[in-house]
Amino acid sequence: MSRDFPWFLSFECCDPGCVKAFKRCVLMRTLSSMNAKKPSLLLSFLPVIFLIIALAVNVRIFGDSSLDGSNQLILFAAAGVTAGLAALTGVKAQTLWDGIQNNIQDSSKAILILLMVGALAGSWLISGIIPTLIVYGLDLLSPSIFLPATVVVCAIVSLATGSSWATTATVGIALMGVGQSMGFSAAMVAGAVISGAYFGDKMSPFSDTTNLSPAMAGTDLMTHIRYMTLTSGPAIVLTLIAFTFLGMNGSGGSLGDLDLLTQELSTRITISPWLMLIPALSIGLIVYKVDAIVAMGIGTLAGLVAAYIFQYDLLMDLTLDRLGVDAFNWTHIYQQLFISTYGDTHIAMSNPLLNDLMESGGMSGMLGTIWLIICAMTFGGTLAASGFLEVITELFLRMAHGTAGLIIATLVTCGFFNATAADQYLAIVVPGRMFRKAYEDRGLAPENLSRALEDSGTVTSVLVPWNTCGAYQYATLQVSAADYAIYAFFNWLSPIINATWALIGFRIRKA
């Protein structure tokens, strides 16, 4: 598609993500133009300063439980502060409401995906799919190679599907169980899963962000992907080296301990290679570009059918425990299967580690994360509609001196948008539009800009707990971004390597 606006250069992209981002950028520009007067820089930064201080204090007080609701309230409070300050510049209340509504509307698919992830996790647990994957994973992988193998597996799946979210929701969940069964910390395994998933997402021609970034910069897709290998290549190599070292020197369990875990799972749950067909089906559907929600829905239904076929005795035990009935009939089966998709499911184990792994919150377990996303989108919407984001980004542009300064300013701006606007697309679209002319004026090839957008906008989103990406991974992997961020080596190495190449002038292409 192509659109022509006075403030826009060319926009050509057939990817749905590009279309969404384009519409958002149009609306943001329209809303900001309605302001009575341009806000000052100090005024624009006040909501951000408030958010940073309030979140720091809140996390200090609540610790790991801050995502249970207190952080959500802080984001709402920050939105209120933003709205109050926006009124001082003459921004109409309807303008702010339109910005909030647009932001929340854009996150609607993410919310539906989260609900389907909850249903999928519950279905795959009660069907024995997750336990089967854990058992086979323990048999095939030794602790010494598990972490780098996790990176490679997730990278391959994400390359094929073009989706880091789909990768973590399928193979990521299974690998979390395998890794924790081996004695690795949940944060460490989550870091390996996310590193591989985001490498694949970043380098896949099927990814929406991989299509969006060159569209914003004015280059073609394959040129963009080839140029990214100069930063993504070293980043993934260093990531594999780091996880190899951690795997060799980590706390992986002994083979004897792993055998005991396998035996207990096999005793309690029916383990069958036929169950492996269901995750293969789900991944295959995503590879063939079936919508992720549809693919997960099919995977959930297949899991429920498999539960009836393979885990009848387990269903009976769970039903008798939950409902407190003496007899077991088809209505009880119906209830238990449905409860597994939307409510709490717990398969009791004698081993404490397995006991923690064999539980799922279903769709209801995702509601806290959905609450976080809505609050984050509310804050981001008010910040954009008030014109504060535009003023802040202009500051970053003025600070960009020289080629290295321009590239580093792009990286910082993308990270800033991920932290404040809490939206990955906005972190790509706005800096892309803002910096494009500056790259052209300085005689730099557009792929320099597109690479910087991906090396920061795409990969740093998952490092922010209240960003939609960080919130999603917390709900899916049950590990907070504050915990796994240090182990998500690829995600913070990518912008660092890009900045390093810019400072030394390595392979910076001219137009």
Secondary structure, 3 states (H helix, E strand, C coil): CEECCCCCCCEECCCHHHHHHHHHHHHHHHHHHCCCCCCCHHHHHHHHHHHHHHHHHHHHHHHHHHHHCHHHHHHHHHHHHHHHHHHHCCCCHHHHHHHHHHHHHHCHHHHHHHHHHHHHHHHHHHCCHHHHHHHHHHHHCCHHHHHHHHHHHHHHHHHHHCCHHHHHHHHHHHHHHHHHHCCCCHHHHHHHHHHHHHHHHHHCCCCHHHHHHHHHHCCCHHHHHHHHHHHHHHHHHHHHHHHHHHHHHCCCCCHHHHHHHHHHHHHHCCCCHHHHHHHHHHHHHHHCCCCHHHHHHHHHHHHHHHHHHHCHHHHHHHHHHHHCCCCCCHHHHHHHHHHHHHCCEECCCCCHHHHHHCEECCHHHHHHHHHHHHHHHHHHHHHHHCCHHHHHHHHHHHCCCHHHHHHHHHHHHHHHHHHHCCCHHHHHHHHHHHHHHHHHHCCECHHHHHHHHHHHHHCCHHHCCCCHHHHHHHHHHCCCHHHHHHHCHHHHHHHHHHHHHHHHCCCCCEC
